[in-house]
Amino acid sequence: MTDDELIAVARAAAAARGKVALAHAHVTRRGTQAEVLLSDPAYARGGGLLVIVDPATGAVLRVVPQL
């Protein structure tokens, strides 16, 4: 999957949890997983989500709120 596709999967997972205003996204690939950090630059910290995605299948493996 491309970074844009990973971000789309992560944003869909965030929307399912009621988080729709996460404008900033950063993708880090680690082995067989991709970490997508979604955040809102309006907040100094907190309110974001770290979404772990399997880039081979597009499955969301884990969603971790960032405090």
N, CA, C and O of each residue as an XYZ file, in Angstrom:
268
protein
N       0.846     -1.182      0.000
C       0.000      0.000      0.000
C       0.890      1.243      0.000
O       1.982      1.249      0.568
N       0.401      2.274     -0.641
C       1.118      3.542     -0.635
C       0.833      4.270      0.683
O      -0.072      3.897      1.430
N       1.619      5.311      0.951
C       1.388      6.108      2.158
C      -0.009      6.724      2.142
O      -0.679      6.764      3.174
N      -0.449      7.201      0.988
C      -1.785      7.806      0.894
C      -2.879      6.797      1.217
O      -3.863      7.135      1.874
N      -2.713      5.568      0.760
C      -3.702      4.527      1.067
C      -3.688      4.184      2.552
O      -4.743      3.970      3.149
N      -2.503      4.131      3.150
C      -2.400      3.862      4.590
C      -3.068      4.973      5.395
O      -3.759      4.708      6.378
N      -2.858      6.207      4.973
C      -3.471      7.345      5.662
C      -4.991      7.282      5.538
O      -5.703      7.579      6.497
N      -5.489      6.901      4.377
C      -6.940      6.769      4.185
C      -7.515      5.702      5.105
O      -8.582      5.899      5.686
N      -6.825      4.574      5.246
C      -7.278      3.506      6.153
C      -7.283      4.022      7.589
O      -8.233      3.781      8.335
N      -6.227      4.728      7.974
C      -6.131      5.252      9.340
C      -7.218      6.293      9.609
O      -7.811      6.306     10.687
N      -7.478      7.158      8.641
C      -8.532      8.174      8.825
C      -9.909      7.524      8.930
O     -10.764      8.007      9.672
N     -10.131      6.439      8.198
C     -11.410      5.721      8.311
C     -11.553      5.112      9.699
O     -12.639      5.135     10.279
N     -10.453      4.564     10.239
C     -10.485      4.008     11.596
C     -10.729      5.114     12.621
O     -11.451      4.913     13.597
N     -10.130      6.272     12.397
C     -10.339      7.410     13.309
C     -11.780      7.897     13.243
O     -12.380      8.198     14.275
N     -12.336      7.976     12.045
C     -13.726      8.431     11.891
C     -14.693      7.476     12.575
O     -15.704      7.903     13.132
N     -14.384      6.182     12.535
C     -15.233      5.200     13.209
C     -15.233      5.402     14.718
O     -16.152      4.967     15.411
N     -14.200      6.063     15.221
C     -14.098      6.357     16.651
C     -14.494      7.797     16.981
O     -14.294      8.261     18.103
N     -15.056      8.497     15.997
C     -15.547      9.856     16.228
C     -14.493     10.935     16.111
O     -14.754     12.083     16.471
N     -13.308     10.604     15.618
C     -12.230     11.589     15.448
C     -12.142     11.944     13.972
O     -11.593     11.179     13.179
N     -12.678     13.093     13.601
C     -12.703     13.455     12.185
C     -11.820     14.652     11.856
O     -11.603     14.924     10.675
N     -11.311     15.368     12.825
C     -10.545     16.590     12.566
C      -9.048     16.393     12.780
O      -8.379     17.267     13.331
N      -8.523     15.253     12.348
C      -7.097     14.986     12.507
C      -6.411     15.255     11.172
O      -6.299     14.371     10.322
N      -5.954     16.495     11.008
C      -5.479     16.958      9.705
C      -4.068     16.488      9.358
O      -3.760     16.312      8.179
N      -3.219     16.284     10.331
C      -1.831     15.936     10.066
C      -1.639     14.426     10.148
O      -2.163     13.776     11.052
N      -0.886     13.873      9.201
C      -0.627     12.430      9.196
C       0.843     12.176      8.892
O       1.434     12.828      8.031
N       1.425     11.219      9.612
C       2.817     10.830      9.403
C       2.890      9.307      9.387
O       2.395      8.649     10.302
N       3.510      8.745      8.344
C       3.599      7.297      8.185
C       5.031      6.843      8.469
O       5.993      7.417      7.959
N       5.152      5.797      9.297
C       6.432      5.147      9.560
C       6.237      3.659      9.332
O       5.322      3.047      9.882
N       7.098      3.094      8.522
C       7.026      1.654      8.263
C       8.041      0.944      9.141
O       9.211      1.324      9.193
N       7.574     -0.102      9.838
C       8.422     -0.893     10.718
C       8.187     -2.368     10.420
O       7.209     -2.955     10.884
N       9.083     -2.960      9.648
C       8.936     -4.375      9.315
C       7.670     -4.632      8.531
O       7.471     -4.071      7.453
N       6.815     -5.479      9.073
C       5.573     -5.851      8.384
C       4.391     -4.989      8.806
O       3.247     -5.308      8.481
N       4.655     -3.901      9.527
C       3.588     -3.012      9.969
C       3.886     -1.580      9.551
O       5.038     -1.208      9.330
N       2.844     -0.796      9.450
C       2.978      0.635      9.209
C       2.277      1.367     10.345
O       1.161      1.015     10.725
N       2.937      2.383     10.881
C       2.362      3.213     11.938
C       1.943      4.531     11.312
O       2.750      5.215     10.683
N       0.694      4.878     11.487
C       0.178      6.148     10.975
C      -0.218      6.993     12.179
O      -1.149      6.657     12.910
N       0.498      8.090     12.372
C       0.191      9.004     13.466
C      -0.685     10.114     12.919
O      -0.265     10.879     12.051
N      -1.898     10.200     13.427
C      -2.836     11.250     13.048
C      -2.911     12.247     14.189
O      -3.065     11.866     15.349
N      -2.801     13.523     13.855
C      -2.872     14.537     14.902
C      -3.463     15.817     14.338
O      -3.592     15.983     13.125
N      -3.817     16.711     15.237
C      -4.329     18.019     14.878
C      -3.308     19.042     15.331
O      -3.073     19.175     16.532
N      -2.688     19.775     14.404
C      -1.659     20.733     14.795
C      -2.171     21.869     15.682
O      -1.366     22.610     16.248
N      -3.473     22.021     15.816
C      -4.025     23.068     16.675
C      -3.797     22.755     18.157
O      -3.841     23.652     19.000
N      -3.552     21.478     18.467
C      -3.320     21.076     19.841
C      -1.838     20.829     20.059
O      -1.192     20.168     19.246
N      -1.298     21.351     21.138
C       0.121     21.158     21.423
C       0.427     19.689     21.667
O       1.472     19.190     21.248
N      -0.474     19.001     22.337
C      -0.293     17.568     22.569
C      -1.650     16.956     22.880
O      -2.568     17.635     23.341
N      -1.753     15.677     22.621
C      -2.997     14.962     22.916
C      -4.016     15.058     21.807
O      -3.933     15.913     20.925
N      -4.969     14.171     21.872
C      -6.064     14.186     20.920
C      -5.824     13.424     19.638
O      -6.743     13.257     18.836
N      -4.602     12.957     19.431
C      -4.301     12.234     18.207
C      -4.481     10.735     18.365
O      -4.819     10.235     19.438
N      -4.245     10.034     17.267
C      -4.330      8.579     17.271
C      -3.120      7.988     16.551
O      -2.659      8.524     15.543
N      -2.624      6.899     17.073
C      -1.612      6.105     16.389
C      -2.325      4.858     15.886
O      -2.840      4.065     16.675
N      -2.351      4.693     14.579
C      -3.056      3.570     13.963
C      -2.014      2.640     13.348
O      -1.236      3.050     12.487
N      -2.006      1.388     13.796
C      -1.084      0.381     13.282
C      -1.827     -0.404     12.203
O      -2.894     -0.966     12.452
N      -1.249     -0.437     11.001
C      -1.902     -1.045      9.850
C      -0.978     -2.096      9.237
O       0.238     -1.910      9.189
N      -1.557     -3.191      8.774
C      -0.819     -4.181      8.000
C      -0.839     -3.698      6.551
O      -1.894     -3.718      5.917
N       0.311     -3.261      6.008
C       0.303     -2.698      4.657
C       0.026     -3.719      3.561
O      -0.325     -3.336      2.445
N       0.172     -4.987      3.849
C      -0.105     -6.014      2.842
C      -1.600     -6.199      2.629
O      -2.045     -6.434      1.505
N      -2.383     -6.093      3.714
C      -3.826     -6.346      3.626
C      -4.682     -5.097      3.844
O      -5.843     -5.062      3.437
N      -4.115     -4.080      4.480
C      -4.888     -2.886      4.815
C      -5.688     -3.031      6.092
O      -6.509     -2.171      6.414
N      -5.458     -4.114      6.825
C      -6.186     -4.349      8.074
C      -5.625     -3.472      9.189
O      -4.411     -3.328      9.334
N      -6.523     -2.895      9.966
C      -6.112     -2.127     11.143
C      -5.835     -3.110     12.261
O      -6.715     -3.867     12.671
N      -4.610     -3.093     12.749
C      -4.199     -4.027     13.794
C      -4.452     -3.472     15.191
O      -4.799     -4.209     16.114
N      -4.273     -2.159     15.329
C      -4.405     -1.558     16.654
C      -4.594     -0.052     16.495
O      -4.069      0.545     15.555
N      -5.335      0.557     17.403
C      -5.509      2.011     17.455
C      -5.187      2.431     18.880
O      -5.779      1.946     19.843
N      -4.212      3.365     18.988
C      -3.752      3.810     20.305
C      -3.977      5.316     20.421
O      -3.398      6.082     19.652
N      -4.813      5.754     21.373
C      -4.990      7.199     21.583
C      -3.685      7.822     22.082
O      -2.975      7.227     22.893
N      -3.382      9.002     21.598
C      -2.182      9.718     22.019
C      -2.587     10.786     23.034
O      -3.376     11.682     22.733
N      -2.043     10.674     24.216
C      -2.394     11.593     25.301
C      -1.376     12.670     25.479
O      -1.527     13.524     26.353
